[in-house]
Amino acid sequence: MSKRNSMYAEIDQLSIAEGIKELLISKGFTKRDEIVKTDLDEITSRLEIDLDVAKLVKHAAKKQQLSHDIRSANNAAGT
């Protein structure tokens, strides 16, 4: 993980190449839910990447979001 500002921690946690993380941040993405909620065409256009790479980025964001949601639910249940 890079030594960026903590406001980018969610992006830094994504399982994608460091260059793509930097690109996401430079194009205004700071939270994984922003990526999850953004459609593939917009990700492709905004980042100027091909559809396959956009799918990988979105998949990584969804996977990280699911993992976070599970941890939060477990913490709330006291497990």
Summary of the structure (lengths in Angstrom):
residues: 79
radius of gyration: 13.1
end to end distance: 27.4
largest distance: 43.3
contacts: 194
relative contact order: 0.15
helix: 72%
strand: 0%
